[in-house]
């Protein structure tokens, strides 16, 4: 740990692994003592303190000012901006879990950031298993390393079962024909894999016989659960805005009217005006 005129500066590795008193240093796999420090329930890990302090300062900034604001906050703390982004993402994930009373009792803000990132990744494709792992983490029965190993094994099993790929295939199979009927005089490119130099989109269109693709469509998700989608909603909108600099028309496909409203609300909060893309509702089922 270092010191500066801004106070204590945590190194990048310390932010990832440091925890409050409830979680032993190094997340030792041995069972923790049953005696607890009476103040431990109020203690937060360094990353949680950092993100909690930074969050309200960034929320007050307009969309175009946030990146610069994040950079200045990170510099003041003597850390890399990416470390602050990770801390904020970890906090957002923990806040989604804390909506559940059981999850609040786990005191996940006291856990190392690296452990929270493993849980967030796991939660994206198997919510129940991730919550079980969170309980084991809180009980001191997982180290950062063992949690990472368990998540990687679960992810491999999920991929072997085709959960994620099957969901994407079904979603594309529903959206593709709707868009093709909409642009019936256009040629459609629906390749799942593209050249590294090509923008990653789900579908793109061009007038028959034309050389240049002029319309692109991207689908939000799909996600197995709502919370994971909410965490990344802004990322999809920003991606659509960026694609607007390449294509003449960009379509951001949303699966429900509720999600469309969430997108519009996000754009209002972040003062996104005159967006160069269109929100289009295409439900998962006809």
N, C-alpha and C positions, 0 to 999 in steps of 0.2 A: 504494500500500500504506500502511496506517495502523498506528498502534501504540496499545496500551491496556495496562491493568494485566494483561490476559490474554496479552499478547505481540502478535505480528503479527496484524493483521486483514486478510484478503483481501477486496477488493471483489467484488460479485457478478459483474461482467464478467470480473475476473481469474480467478475460479474456473472460468469457462467456457472461457477461451482460454489460460490459462497452462499451460505444459508444462515438463517436465524438460529437461535439456540435450540429450537425444537428438533431440527435436523442436524445430526452430528457432522462435524467437518469431514469431508471425504465421503459422506453418506455410507459409513461403515455398515457392512452387511450383518454385523452382529446385532442382536436384539437390543434396543435401547433400554436404559434404566426405567423402571416404572415411576420413579420420583421425577417430577417435573418442576422446573423453575416456574414460580407463580406468575412471572412476567412474560414467560415465553409465548403465551397466546397473543400478546400484543406486539411481538417482535416481527419485523419483516426483513426479508433478505435485501441485499443492496440493490438488486435490479428492480425490486418492487418499489422501494423507496424512490429510486431514480425515476421510474415510469410514472408513479403516482404524482410526483412533483412536476414532471414535464407535461403530462396530459392536458391539464387545464390551460397551460400557456399556449399549446399548439391548437387547441380547439377554438381559441379566439381568433386565429389567423385565417385569412382567406385561402382558397385552394392554391393559388399561385405563390403564396408567401410561406406555406408550411415547410417546404424543403429547406429554405434558407433559415427559417426559425429553428428547425430541428438541428441543422448544422451548427448554429450559434449556441444552442443549448448544450450540444455534445462537446463543443470546444471549451465551454465554460466549465464542464465537468472533467475535461481532460481525457475524453474517450472518443473512439471512432463513431461517426454518425450511425454506421450500421449496427453497432452495439446498442445504441439508443433505440433504433427501429425494432430490434429484436426484443428489447425489454418492453416496449410499448405493445408489441404483438403478443408477448407472453401475458401481459396484464389484461389485454382484451380477452384472451382465451380464458383466463382465470375468472374474469368478471362474468363471462357467459355461464361458467360452471356455478358460480356463487348464487345464481338465481335459484338454485336448488339448496334447500336448507342442509341436506346431508353433505353436499360438497363444501359448504361454508365451514362446516365443522372440521374439515380436513386441513384447514389453514395452509393452503397451497402457496400463499404469498410468502411463506417462510421457507419454501423449498428452493433449491438452486434453479437458475434459469434454464440450464441445459436439461434438467429433468422435466421442467414444464414444456419445453419444446418437444421432447419425446412424447409426452402425453398429448399435446395438441396434434401432432402428426397421427398418432394412433386414433384419436377421437374422430379424425376426418373420415375413417372408413369402418371403425368398429367402436361405437360409442360405449356400449356396455363393458367391453373388455378394457377400454381406457379408464373408465371409472373404477373398475376393480383394481387396475394397476395404480391408480391415484391413491386408493385406500392403502395398498401395500406400501407405497412410498411414504405416506403419512405415518405408518406404523414402524418405519425404519427397516422394512424387509426388502427394500430395493436400494441399490446404489445407482448412481448415474449410469455406470457401465452396464449393470444388469438390466436396468430399465431399457436402455438403448438396444441391448441384445434381444430382449423380449419383444420390443416393438418391431425390430427388423424381422424377427421370425414370424410374427403375426402378419406383417405386411407381405412377406413372401407367400404365406399360406393364402392370404386374400387374393393375391395376384394369380396364384395357381388355380384358385377356384373361379377366376375370371370375373370377380365382383365388379371391379372398376371398369374393365373393358366392356363387359356386357351392358353395364348402365350407359356408357357412352354410345355403344352401337345402337341400342334401342332409341336413345334420344336423337341421334343423327338420322335414323331410319324414319322417325316421325317428322322431323323438321325438314329434311331434304325435299320430299315431294311437295310440301306446302310452298317452299320457296321456288321450286322449279315451275310450279303452276303459276306463281306470281310473275316470274320472269320467263314466260314461255317462248319468247323470241330470242332468248339468250342461251349461250352455251354455258353449262355448269361444270365446275371442277369440284369434285367432292372427295378428293384423295385425303386419307387420314394422315399420311406421311408426306412431307414436302422437303425440298432442298433446303439446307441450312440458310441460304441467302434469301429464301422466300418467307414472307410474314406468316406466322402461325395463325391460320383462320380455319373455320370449319367448312365453309363453302365460299366460292367466289364465282362471279359471272362476268361475261363479256358478250357484246353483240356478236352474233354468228359471223364468223370470218374475220373478226377483228384480232389484232395481235395483243392488245393490252387488256388485262382484267380490270374492270372498272367498278365492280360491286363486290363487297366482302361481307360475310355474315359470321358472327361468332355467337356461341351459345353459352350462357352463364352456367358454369358447372359442367355436367350435372353433379350434384352432391347427394350423398346418402342421408344427410341430416341438415336441418335448417341452420344450426349454429355455425357450422363450417362455412356455409355460403355467406352468412352475414359478416363474418370476419373478412372475407375477400371481396365483398360487393364493390367497394371503391376501386379495387384493382381492375375489375372488369370494365368499369366506366372509363378509367384512365386509359386502358388498352384501346377501347373503342375510339376515344378522342385521338390517340396517337395514330391509329389506322386511317383516320380521316385525312392525314397528310399524304397518304399513299393512294387511297382509292377515292373515287368521286362520290361514292355512296357507301356507308357502313351501316349494317343492321346488327343491333345487339338483341338477341333473342332471349326472351324471358318466359318462364313456364307458367306464370300465374299473374293475375291482376294485382295481387298483393305485393309480389316482388317488383312489379313495374312501379307501384306507388313508392316502394322503398328506394328504388333508383332515383325517382324524381325528387324524393325528399333529400337524398344524399346530395344531389346536384344543387338543390336550393341552399342547403346548409353550407356547401363549399363554393357557392356563388358561381356555378358553372352555367354560363349563358351562351346562347347561340351555338350549342353543341353540334359538331359535324357528324352526328350519327342519329339513327332512328331506333327507338325502342319498339320492338314488335312482339306481341304476345302470341305464342304458339304453345298450346297446352300439351302435356305429355300424351294424352289420349285424344283421339278424334272427337 
